[in-house]
Amino acid sequence: MAISVLAPAKINLYLHVVGRRPDGYHRLDSLVVFADIGDRLTAKAAGSLSLAVAGPEAAALTGLGDDNLVLRAARRFAAATGNPAACVALRLDKRLPAAAGIGGGSSDAAAALRLLSQLWPSPGSAAQMAAIAAPLGADVPACLLARPVWVGGIGEELAPAEDLPEAGIVLANPRRPLATAAVFAARREAFSPPGRFAAMPHDAAALATALAVRRNDLTEAALTFVPEIGLVLRRLAGLPGALLARMSGSGATCFALFADRDAALAAARTLAAAEPGWWITGGALLRNPPPIEGQAVAATTVGIDRAGASGGAQG
């Protein structure tokens, strides 16, 4: 029997670049959250490893072959745990645009690790699972947790962001892919101080107020490649009920926060009618990882060390 899980969109509610190491990697401070919007990955035991990709955004993955992050995650899991992860049929329903600043590929890889750890439970600790995830990409360890986290260092420092309030979200992308490395290379502004909250705001409006004095330090660099980001931000900010509009990650996807999911869905319909050529969707922020659906099997728990970090890297 197959099991499946949502691979949720990753959103940087703020993203400060706080420094740069001698090796060129940027040091970050960010509040990363996830939405009930994403791809869906399904897995079942099979005679060999395979991946079928379907869905409205599947064309972006054409030609990747064995370099697809889902297949790389399956092979890393097999090598690290000694479990037969290479004997699984995977199906990816691709709904998030690629190269969009919302961690689509990273979340897909993390979803693969979650499903494989259900099909072939291993005694691996959270740190061991993070070590499997880290070489797959900077965002994969956070996506493996799939719940609100503070991100520091070069992406390897993860700490729980407790008590995230209920909030709706609209995501919009002008259908322009944007390479993360190029955006980081183009950034010229001064470094920012860390922006972590002393306490999490109690509702969406208070969260938006706290975020308003923070920013995404990659926005100006992203605008040099995709000027349409400016229009997306203006459209989002002008939606009825919008509390805050900002770019996520390295772009070009931007988001607006709303009081709740219903308000976000209504706003997404309004924006889609005005901009039919954009990728637009609405939903809500997640407080907990999406559940694995399907056959009930023993689970390994992927957790976060309350005292600090689990692996990753950020270019």
N, C-alpha and C positions, 0 to 999 in steps of 0.2 A: 504494500500500500504506500502511496506517495505522501510525503509531508511537504508543507510549504510555509513560507514566511515572507512578510513584507520587508523589502529592503528600503528603508525610509530615506527621504531626502534629508540631507544634513544642511543646517543653516547656521552661519556665523552671525549671531545677534550683534556682536561687535567684533572687530579684529584689529588689534593694535600690533604694529611691528615695533618691538621694544629694543632691538639691537641686532647686531650681526656678528657671527663668530668669525675667527680668522680663516676658517675653511669656506666662508662664503654663505653658509646657511643662516637664514634669518631666525631670530628669536621672537616668539609670538606670545601674545596674551589674548585669549578669546573665550567667549561664552558660546559653546556649541550646543545646539538643540536639534531635535528631529521632529518631523511632521508625519501625520497619517497619510502622506502622499508618497508614492514611490513605485519602484519596480516590485515584481513578485517572483521569487525563485522557488521552484518545486524540485524535489529530489526523491528518487526511489532506487533501491538496490538493483543492480543490473550486472551483466557479464563483463562490461567494459565501461570506461569513462566516455561520456558523450555530453554534448551541450547543444540544445536546440534553442534558438532565439526567435521570438515573435514579438508582436506588439507594435504600437505606432511609432516608436523610436528605434526599432530594430535595425534599420538601414545604417545607422551610424556605426554599428559594430561589424558591418560586412568587411571581410578581409582580415580581421584580427587573427582568426585561426587559434592556434595554441597559445597566442599571447593574450587572449582574453583573461581578465583578472579572475573570473570565476574558475576557469580551468587551472590557472596558476595556484589559486587558493586550495583547490582539491588536491593537487599534487604536493603542495607543501604540507598539508594536513597528513597525507599518507606517509610522507617521508619522516615527519616529526613524531608521529604517534605509532607507526607500525600497523595502523589499521588499513583495511582495504578500501580507502577512499577513491582509488582509481577504478572501482567497480560500482559506478553510480551513473544513472541517467539524470541529467539536470535539464530543466526547462526554464528559461528566463523570459518573463513577460516584461519587455522593456518599455517603460512609460516616461522615464526621466530623460531629458536631453543630455547628450554627451558634452564634455568640456564646458560645463555650465556653472561651475562654482558651488554645486550642491552635492558633491560626493557620490554621484551615481555609480560609477565603477567601483569605488571603494566600498560603498554600501552593499553592492552585489557580492563582492568578495567576502565581506563580513557575513552576509547571509549564508553563503556557501559554507563557511566555517561553522556557523551555528547549526545548520542542518546536518552536516557531517558528524558533528559531535553528538547529535541525537541518534543518527543511524548506527554509529559505532562509538558508543560512549568510551571515553578515556579518562583516566584519573588526573588529567592535567589541571594544574592550578590556573587561576586567572593570569598570573604572570607568564606561565608557559603558553597559554593561548595567545596572549598579546605578543609573545616572541614569535609565534607562527605568523601572526598578522602583520607585524611591523615591516618586514622587507617587501610586502606587497604594496606599500604606499603610506604616506604620512597620515592620511585620514582613516586608514583601515582599523587601527586599534580603537579609536573613538567610535567608529561605526559598529565595531563588534559589541561594544557596550550598549549602543543605541538608546541612550538616555542622556539627560542634560549633564554636561561636564564642562569644567574649566580646563582650558588647554594652555600649556605653557611650554617653555623651552623651545625646541625646534619641532614640537608636536608630540614629543614623547612623554611629557608630564601631564597626567590626567588626574583630576580630582572631582569628586561628585559635586554637582550643583543642585543642592537640595531645594525642595519646595517651589519648583517652577509653577507660576500661576497658570490657570486656564487662559488660553489665548487662541484666537483664530489667526490664520495666516493666508495670504495670497502670494503665489509665486508667479513671476512673469519673466520671460526671456524673449528678446527680439529675434530669435532664431539666428544668433551669431555665436559660433563656438569661440572660445578664448583659452589660450594655453597658459597655464599657471606660471610656468617658468618665465615666459616672456613678460608677464605682468610684474613679477618680482624684479626682474632685471631692469624694467623701465621705471621703477619707483625711485623718486628723488627727494621726497620730503624728509624732514627731521624725524627721528625716532619719537615714539609716544611713551608716556608712562603706563604702567599696568592699570587696568580699569575695573578690577574685580569689586563686587559689591560686598559691604559688610554683612548685609542680610538681603535675602531675596525679596523683591517687592511682592505685595500681597495680591495684586490683580494686574490685568493686562495694561490698564492705563498707567499704573504706577511703574510697571516694568518699562513701558515706553518712555516715561519721564526719566528714569534712571539711564536708559540707553541714549537719550537725546544728547547727553554731554560726552558721549563716547562716539566712536566712528569706525568706519572700515578704512584703514590706511592704504588700501590698494585701489580705492575708487578712482583717484585722479590718474593713476597709471593705466587702469583699465579703460578709461574714457579716451585715451590716446589711440587705442586700438578699435574700440567700439563706441563711437560718440552717441549712438542710440541709447546707451545706458542712461544718459541724462533725461531723455524723453520718458523712458520707462519709469524712472524715479518720480518724475513730475506727475505722470498718469496715476501711479500708485498713491502718491501723497494726496491727490485730489479725489480719491474715491470716498464715498460716504462712509463715515465711521472709521476711516484709517487713522491709526494712532501714531504710526512711525513708518517711514519708508527708507530702505537702505539696500545696498548691494550685499550679496552673500559671497564669502570666499574671494576668489579672484575674478568672479563674474563669468558671464554677463547676466546671470539670473539675479533679479532683485526681489525683495519681499516687502509686504506691508503687514503690520500687526493690527488685529481687530479684537474687540471685546470677547468674541466667542466664534465658534465654527459657523453658526448660521449667518452671522454678519459677514464673515469671510466668503462664504459661498455666494451670497447675494452680490457682494462686490466683485467677485471673480466673473460672474455672469455679465455684469455691467461692463467690465473692462474687455471681456472677450467680444462683446457686441461692437465695441468701439475700435478694437485692434484685432481683427480676425486673423491676421498673419502671424501673430505672436503665439508662443506657447504660454498658456495661462491656466492655472488651476488653484483651487482653494481647499482648505482643510483646517486642521487644528494641530497645535504642538502636542507632542507626546511627553508624558511624565515617566513612562516605563517602556522597556523594549517591547516591540510587537510580539504577540504570542506565536509560537509555532503551532500550526494547524495540521490535523490529520492523525495518523496513527499515534497512539500513546506509547512512548518508549521512554526508557530511563534517560535522564538528562544530566549533562554536566553543566554546572553553573559557571557562567562567565561573569565575574564580579570585578570590582575595583578595590584596590587596597585603600582603606580609609586614610592611611597616612601619606599616600602619594601616588607614584607614577607606575605606568606600565608602558611598554615599548612603542616606538614610532620614529618618524623622521620627517622633516619638512624642508623642502628645497626653497 
